[in-house]
Amino acid sequence: MGFTIGGIREMRSSSRRRARSTEITAVAEYTGLWGWDVAPGARAVRTGSRTDCSCGAADCPSPGAHPLALGEELAAGATLEKAAAAWAETPGAALLLPVGRSFDILDVPEAAGRNALARLERMGLPLGPVAVTPTGRALFFVAPGAAAGLPDLLYRMGWDDAALDLRPLGAGDHITAPPSDFGGHGPMRWLRPPTLDTADRPPQARLLLGTLAYTSLRLNRRRSGGGNHSL
């Protein structure tokens, strides 16, 4: 049976409705179940090698990766009805999570993050959620304050002079939350989804930092031709 123009339009409309429903459900889950604030964010539009931002700024420094100026941030505890109402005002908005409130982020290459996660699980250490970007980064959720305290913590642990591909995100930063698109590169995904036990009680950074630093440095050495030697 062939498709009619009207049928194709209906399929596209139905697909858009499902996408909106998925996003609204995710917003309500983040606010109501995990206790996180959520902000509507801009989306990136890729045309060939060019990436434009839905905010309309021709020189946007972070296409599809910043909050919308006129969007209403939803506080933790917001209901499904509030999520639907807020996203009706900014249809198609990405889901952004403000960092520095319920959690900070330790950002490492995905390969190093997967290696570290396996090691940390074997050691039985407490872990929080871990997200992965379509650009190959792993985002470890840790207790608030980690970003500000990271330089001193690295110093005290003896990692301050190491060439680490590890950066913190803290107050004032945002991350794109699954299932939203990240900067036009594809959807964000959970490597370790949030749970009731971890969402509002992420681990202290010091419990993860040694393993993350080790796997990050080892990956850097391998990429630079240093081989797989143990540290």
C-alpha positions in Angstrom: 0.0 0.0 0.0 1.4 3.4 -1.0 1.7 6.5 1.2 -0.3 9.7 0.5 1.1 13.2 1.1 -1.4 13.5 3.9 -0.3 10.2 5.4 3.4 11.3 5.4 2.5 14.6 7.1 0.5 12.7 9.7 3.5 10.4 10.3 5.8 13.4 10.7 3.4 15.1 13.1 3.0 11.9 15.1 6.8 11.6 15.3 7.1 15.2 16.6 4.4 14.5 19.2 6.1 11.4 20.4 9.4 13.3 20.7 7.8 16.1 22.7 6.1 13.6 24.9 9.4 11.8 25.5 11.1 15.0 26.4 8.3 16.2 28.8 8.3 12.8 30.5 12.1 13.1 30.9 11.8 16.6 32.4 9.2 15.4 34.9 11.4 12.4 35.8 14.4 14.7 36.4 12.5 17.2 38.5 10.0 14.9 40.3 12.0 11.6 40.7 15.6 12.6 40.8 15.2 16.0 42.4 17.1 18.1 39.8 16.4 21.5 38.3 15.9 21.5 34.5 16.3 24.4 32.1 15.0 24.6 28.5 18.0 24.9 26.2 18.7 25.9 22.7 19.1 23.4 19.9 21.8 23.2 17.2 21.0 22.9 13.6 23.8 21.4 11.4 23.9 22.2 7.7 26.9 20.5 6.1 29.9 21.6 8.1 28.1 24.6 9.6 26.3 24.6 12.9 23.7 27.2 13.7 21.9 27.8 17.1 18.2 28.1 17.6 18.8 31.2 19.7 19.3 33.1 16.5 22.7 34.6 17.3 25.0 34.4 14.3 28.1 34.3 16.5 26.7 32.0 19.2 29.8 30.5 21.1 27.9 27.4 22.2 25.4 26.3 19.6 22.7 24.1 21.1 24.4 24.0 24.5 23.1 26.9 26.5 19.8 27.8 28.3 17.2 29.8 26.4 17.1 33.4 27.5 13.3 33.4 27.7 12.8 29.8 28.9 11.4 29.0 32.4 13.7 26.9 34.5 11.8 24.2 36.4 12.7 23.6 40.0 13.2 20.2 41.5 9.8 18.8 42.4 7.9 20.1 39.3 5.1 17.9 38.2 4.4 16.4 34.7 1.7 19.1 34.2 4.2 21.9 35.0 6.8 20.3 32.7 4.2 20.1 29.9 3.2 23.8 30.4 6.8 25.0 30.4 7.9 23.1 27.3 4.7 24.3 25.5 6.3 27.8 25.8 9.6 26.6 24.3 8.7 23.7 21.9 11.6 21.6 20.9 13.9 22.9 23.6 16.7 20.7 24.8 16.9 19.5 28.4 19.7 21.2 30.3 20.7 20.4 33.9 22.3 23.2 35.9 25.6 22.1 37.5 26.7 23.1 41.0 23.5 22.6 42.8 22.7 18.9 43.3 25.9 17.8 41.7 29.2 18.8 40.0 30.7 17.0 37.0 34.1 15.4 36.3 34.5 15.3 32.5 36.9 12.7 31.0 37.3 11.0 27.6 34.7 8.2 27.2 37.4 5.5 26.8 39.0 6.5 30.1 35.6 6.9 31.7 34.5 3.4 30.8 37.7 1.9 32.0 37.4 3.9 35.3 33.8 2.9 35.8 34.7 -0.8 35.5 37.5 -0.4 38.0 35.4 1.6 40.4 32.5 -1.0 40.3 35.0 -3.8 41.0 36.2 -1.9 44.0 32.7 -1.5 45.3 33.0 2.3 45.6 29.8 4.4 45.7 29.0 5.8 42.2 26.6 8.4 40.9 25.1 8.7 37.4 27.4 8.8 34.4 26.4 10.3 31.1 28.2 10.1 27.7 28.2 12.7 24.9 28.1 11.9 21.2 31.5 13.6 21.0 33.2 11.0 23.2 33.2 12.4 26.7 32.1 10.7 29.9 30.4 12.9 32.6 30.7 11.6 36.2 28.2 13.1 38.6 29.9 14.0 41.9 29.0 15.9 45.1 28.7 19.7 44.7 31.8 21.7 45.4 34.1 19.4 43.5 34.9 21.9 40.7 36.0 24.6 43.1 38.1 22.1 45.2 39.6 20.1 42.4 43.0 22.0 42.1 43.7 21.5 45.8 42.5 17.9 45.7 44.7 17.1 42.7 47.6 18.6 44.6 47.0 16.6 47.8 46.7 13.4 45.8 49.8 14.0 43.8 48.2 14.5 40.4 48.6 18.3 40.1 51.5 18.1 37.6 50.1 15.3 35.5 48.9 15.8 31.9 45.3 14.9 32.6 42.4 15.2 30.2 40.1 15.8 33.1 38.0 18.9 33.6 35.4 19.9 36.2 32.1 21.6 35.7 30.5 23.5 38.5 28.3 26.4 39.4 27.2 28.4 36.4 27.7 25.5 34.0 25.0 23.3 32.4 25.1 19.9 30.8 22.7 18.6 28.1 20.7 15.7 29.5 19.6 12.5 27.8 17.7 12.1 25.5 18.4 15.6 24.1 20.7 16.3 21.2 24.1 17.7 22.1 25.2 20.5 19.8 23.9 18.9 16.7 26.2 15.8 17.1 23.5 13.4 18.3 21.7 12.4 21.5 23.2 12.2 25.0 23.0 8.8 26.6 23.3 7.3 30.1 26.3 5.1 30.7 25.1 4.6 34.3 21.5 5.9 34.7 20.4 7.8 37.9 18.7 5.8 40.6 16.9 6.7 43.8 20.0 5.9 45.8 22.4 8.0 43.7 20.6 10.9 42.1 20.5 13.1 45.2 23.6 11.7 46.9 26.4 11.6 44.4 29.8 10.5 45.7 32.6 12.8 46.9 35.0 13.5 44.1 38.0 12.3 46.1 36.6 8.7 45.9 36.7 8.7 42.1 39.5 11.1 41.3 42.4 8.7 41.7 40.9 6.2 39.3 39.7 8.8 36.8 43.2 10.5 36.8 44.9 7.1 36.3 42.8 6.1 33.4 42.9 9.5 31.8 46.7 9.7 32.0 47.1 6.2 30.7 44.9 7.0 27.7 46.9 10.2 27.1 50.2 8.2 27.1 48.8 5.6 24.8 47.5 8.2 22.3 50.9 10.0 22.4 52.8 6.8 21.6 53.7 5.9 25.2 52.2 2.4 24.9 50.3 0.6 27.6 52.8 0.7 30.4 51.5 0.7 33.9 51.9 3.9 35.9 
